[in-house]
Amino acid sequence: MRKTFDCVAMKRRGAEKIHRQTAGMSAEQVLAFWRQRTEELRQKKRRARGKKRASQQVKEARTASAGLFFQSK
């Protein structure tokens, strides 16, 4: 079986990127960096949930209107 995705390599690339971004920062600056990144992730998750809810509401509305259409016949 041929691997198309290497999880360990991806993890290492991510760790190297974070290391470069935080190089030379004090402990307080690193903590602020992670707090900001955490908040950005939370906002991204909220937006994704909002889009998922909106998509679900559209699907439910379509299903309901289709049900009404078939009931009226």
C-alpha positions in Angstrom: 0.0 0.0 0.0 1.4 3.4 -1.0 1.0 6.3 1.5 -0.5 9.4 0.0 -0.5 11.4 3.3 2.2 11.4 5.9 0.7 12.6 9.2 4.1 12.7 11.0 5.7 14.9 8.3 2.7 17.2 8.4 3.0 17.5 12.2 6.7 18.2 11.9 6.2 20.9 9.3 3.6 22.5 11.5 5.9 22.4 14.5 8.7 23.9 12.5 6.4 26.7 11.3 5.4 27.6 14.9 9.0 27.4 16.0 9.9 30.0 13.4 7.0 32.2 14.3 7.8 32.2 18.0 11.6 32.3 17.7 13.0 35.1 19.8 9.8 35.7 21.7 9.7 35.9 25.5 7.5 33.5 27.5 4.9 36.2 27.8 4.9 36.9 24.0 4.6 33.1 23.3 1.6 33.0 25.7 0.0 35.9 23.9 0.7 34.3 20.6 -1.2 31.1 21.7 -4.1 33.1 23.2 -4.5 34.9 19.9 -4.3 31.8 17.9 -6.8 30.0 20.2 -9.3 32.9 19.8 -8.9 32.9 16.0 -9.7 29.1 16.0 -12.7 29.7 18.2 -14.0 32.3 15.8 -13.4 30.1 12.8 -15.3 27.3 14.5 -18.2 29.6 15.3 -18.4 30.8 11.7 -18.3 27.1 10.5 -21.1 26.2 12.9 -23.2 29.1 11.7 -22.8 28.1 8.1 -23.6 24.5 9.0 -26.8 25.6 10.8 -27.8 27.8 7.9 -27.3 24.9 5.5 -29.3 22.6 7.7 -32.1 25.1 7.9 -32.2 25.4 4.1 -32.3 21.6 3.8 -35.1 21.4 6.4 -37.1 24.1 4.6 -36.7 22.3 1.2 -37.8 19.0 2.8 -40.8 20.7 4.4 -41.9 22.5 1.3 -41.5 19.3 -0.8 -43.7 17.5 1.8 -46.3 20.1 1.5 -46.2 19.9 -2.3 -46.8 16.1 -2.3 -49.5 16.3 0.4 -51.5 18.8 -1.6 -51.7 16.4 -4.6 
